[in-house]
């Protein structure tokens, strides 16, 4: 297989869309289906080899683009990546300062749970504690998503208003921060859930 | 260009279908034995001829050593993967220096794709005899949950059989195509496909657009080692255990008696799909007849674990499609094992909806393959299939972990780019390990390929190689690489972990043509002659026994006449005449067979012919 040296189009331009973060899903789906009819390899089985290769390349780009843009968080991550503003940063493993205490407590409970599991002790009480902690962090995750949505709206407005690059950059830094915090919390919740099912 | 067909290469049976130009509807081709089902059984006769389908299936009872069934279970797998399988299936493997499986039939060894190719070639012969034209292109179906290696092996089988495989289509998706054409369904459809050896569940969305109908797969899940075979294994183990306890007879689980028992139990299983109870009567080597009454309830209790195992994947597929069971508009049942009442009830209870069973569950996948073949043949169509990759694609990272680069249930074709650089000065290559699966550690995922990216001699971190991983519309991985700084393309030799090389495929293609040299009519004549000989022997044996005295003079004369007719026919070469004479003799001996049967105890054998004794 080979692919041309030219850079592939970004996922927004695959759909002929500006780099806005709030997308109308039915419209995106409609465009996806229309483009699928045109690009899918099924339509090129009897075509020349170069046409077949192009169809494979274009339809995979279309599917990749749809997969990423359909997901509201994946979309933000992707935007920051193509704008060169995605920084996972060294702070990835650190708890956000305002959550330090709660995270510390959670980790302690998790340790206790592991210990109870290995020694065959009773962990019903711990379970309740962890359950409420998990719920608490899940609420914080939902809150983060709401904040991310709000910044996304501001980003779209800034694009519409032809805002300054400084203003846009500030929004992207903010979104990057929210994404990092989000992935931290998600890992946390996933860890609790994992210990859970094992218990 | 020759004809194009759709083929269902199944674990138990395989079928071939095409679109009837008059009715525009898909039709399965009927083979020389009067059925559209070609048993997926291959036998090598002592003269070195390959026998496929119904005659091969009969040889399971007489020449088990030279005969193989359920080879699909071995496709795309390594010797190490199948140790469990070997306990349950009579596969005779040749020791192989590599992990590549080599199956022994008599004095020859074959890889699983070669054996599958014999089945494909047989079906191709059926179609060519039917059309009077060559067949050179095909759409072949595979279980939706087949991984890259299993898909590659299926495609290789097509090539070895001399077919241009235009597309591999997932079995449940093919079934949805056939049903969609049949009923014009809309909305969200769940396809539950339980075959002989594999289980798939696919959730689709059927969309009407201005351009035509789109079949979009939302999610798929399954188990490539779960099917009717497992039900048969349970029944067989149960009865074998009882025989061992009551009669202290222990026979090898792979021998001819075991095959006979398996055949009897499968017939019993089919009976219990129709009625509430059935009796097993099985003649033992010590002359006794093992008898056991089975009710549907007792068998249900025995096989419930197998049926329950299908529900895990069903729930996962729905979760991935973000749908609840009640949001599914239609449920479609596919695969012979869905005839089992317990399977139907389980599915119906879960979705709270009566499943569709209008189309023959054995034929529906082949019919759908023919629909897709027709779409591809015409180039542009008013139907479009958007399928997904069943398993996440990942690459091994530090510490044996896996980084997922294309998530499961991504619409295919799908791709991902990864950027690589060197870690030490003048490093000449970067090792890349590609995996498929959902687990977090490389050792728990399926290894697809390892390859080394060549890097130009340079200080560490300077080379930048972009690798593109692409899953094509068949669900098969392709890899390409380029040097980011120079734009230069790198060729990537991907050695599949347990696959066979292009060169080996070419050699196998040549070999298989040698095997296939006998023309169709000649092969048919040989098969008919073999069958005729066994019927003639059985007839003369039966006539020599005392029960034959019950025949009237007229009946006796009819049989004698038919014997002469058949004996003359097999001296010639007209296989159609032989078939006709075989039928005549079978008809003439029907009463004789009944007389023999009445004196025997075996009522299970009703409807059997003389040669079955």
Interface residues (C-beta under 8 A of the other chain):
Chain A: X1 X2 X3 X5 X33 X34 X36 X37 X40 X41 X42 X43 X44 X45 X46 X47 X56 X59 X60 X61 X63 X64 X66 X67
Chain B: X166 X167 X207 X209 X211 X212 X214 X375 X376 X377 X379 X380 X381 X384 X385 X386 X407 X410 X411 X412 X413 X414 X415 X416 X468 X470 X471 X472 X473 X478 X479 X480 X482 X487 X489
